[in-house]
Amino acid sequence: MLHDKDRNVKYYQGIRAAVSRVKGRGQKALVVDIGTGTGLLSMMAVTAGADFCYAIEVFKPMADAAVKIVEKNGFSDKIKVINKHSTEVTVGPDGDMSCRANILVTELFDTELIGEGALPSYEHAHRHLVQENCEAVPHRATVYAQLVESRRMWSWNKLFPVHVQTSFGEQVIVPPSELERCPGAPSVYDIQLNQVSSSDFTLLSDVLPMFSVDFSKQVSSSAACYSKQFEPLRSGQAQVVLSWWDIEMDPEGKIRCTMAPFWAQSDPEGLQWRDHWMQCVYFLPQEEPVVQGAALCLVAHHDDYCVWYSLQRTSPEENGRVHQLRPVCDCQAHLLWNRPRFGEINNQDRTDQYAQALRTVLTPDSICLCVSDGSLLSMMAHHLGAEQVFTIESSAASHKLMKRMFKANHLEDKISIIEKRPELLTSADLEGKKVSLLLGEPFFTTSLLPWHNLYFWYVRTAVDQHLGPGAVVMPLAASLHAMIVEFRDLWRIRSPCGDCEGFDVHIMDDMIKRALDFRESKEAEPHPLWEYPCRSLSEPQRILTFDFQQPVPQQPMHAEGSMELRRPGKSHGAVLWMEYHLTQDNTVSTGLLEPLEDKGDCCWNPHCKQAVYFLSTTLDPRMPLDGPRTVSYTVDFHPHTGDITMEFRFMHTPD
């Protein structure tokens, strides 16, 4: 956020203007800054001429850093850091604030605008912390929406029919009616909408301003809805609402900071990259046909923390439906599968790849045991001719969902669900039979990093006694791969800031560095890299291989080596991913999907998160491009914990 130049400049301009207006009325400028963080906005306010500033920060490590940063910059006499939640701050001679402020400065927003509690915080601040008719920076926020049809985005919310080619013809796995009717998960899907190709959606409406919040007046956190009538630009299926907001720092709206995606920008070339504020994808409860020119109402609903949308033929005022309850999943699928998982299951090419592998390993007398959370593999195995299929569903949610899936496809008597942890499996659960084919995608809902799905290997080890002689395991193996990359923008989230708009925030950089040195020096973090463009500087390299034909070894696995940088650029980090070898000649990648182009541009699996290990020495934008051309690595797999630790570092070679 400190690297967001556009945000910082606009806030500074807005604060200067607010202080000037107060001073112009002959008043002292008294500022309350809620959620001060580093104290940046408070220091801007004092520099702009504010007489005093109360900087409120609830997170103690951040408040402690703010105290030091304020002191370092020489503002301790004008800024008081209060380590409390704003709703706990007291006002009065013996209070945290001696009197109410007449300038309210905040940065409490998330991608959805209100998801971090902005409305209740503003509501309380106006009642207890600021004067009536105070100045506010930002002054106003406006939420915008655009209705679209998008098969790709709709595939993140609904299960499509899954087609399986068998020797008896095509079999179709259909979703249960409960899933068809379900309005979906109540939470927003926030993504980098600028990375979604314009060919992946069709605009059905213009950009519609849905509602605004004036932060200089009393704000309400009560539930509300706002209707906007429009005429569809074209006929189609209304499925998805794309949404974003802008903030105006001044009453005239001349100082504006927008989160609009590229097609809604007046200057797409000057787009400010952000990861703290992105864009929102909302799914309508059901897709609805719309006709070009036939007027409709798009309705934005919100409570104190969430926004959601509905499409209505008449305005809510006309039909009496002033408020609609927030949609809640009642089909279990949206609780078990996140949005990328829906997209993965709906990927027909991926389904075909698994079906091809299954045809290779299945025999008419196969006794199959499927181990993956809420996987369709068990149904595919049945359709492809397995004699008997069992599936382990450890959680109540996955058990309930799969029971519905089997019933909808008339397979409730054909596939047996075992609701228990794999290590507790008994011979009686398998009706006294030995498993000849152990199946996994693998996918487990608790997995965050790519190698967390190695849990399948532990399951394979736990059920070893139930595998018959010559039993086949699919996937037969997995491998960990890595590559050195240069990010277009993602490096900013770990790059030191130094000076920000003329203020020294090195203390913040040092605090983050100490935290990383303590916790994450040998850890990677998950990122969906299809949203974060990067270039490969090295060729991809296989680091470790995990043989699922054998149980998990007792001893750690170790790999070390080096990667030569073949393309010029800054080595921001190493990207790691898993590849699952379903059979000898059939591999599914959770990372790179296509061979690298000459320039090194990468095409990543959009349904999986890859792991990023940042090379901290190259994250400083002041570092020169010409550096070491080789990166060494050590990677260790610890079988007793399932952890993978790693270290990547530059090799300095002599001239």
Disulfide bonds with the S-S distance in Angstrom:
none
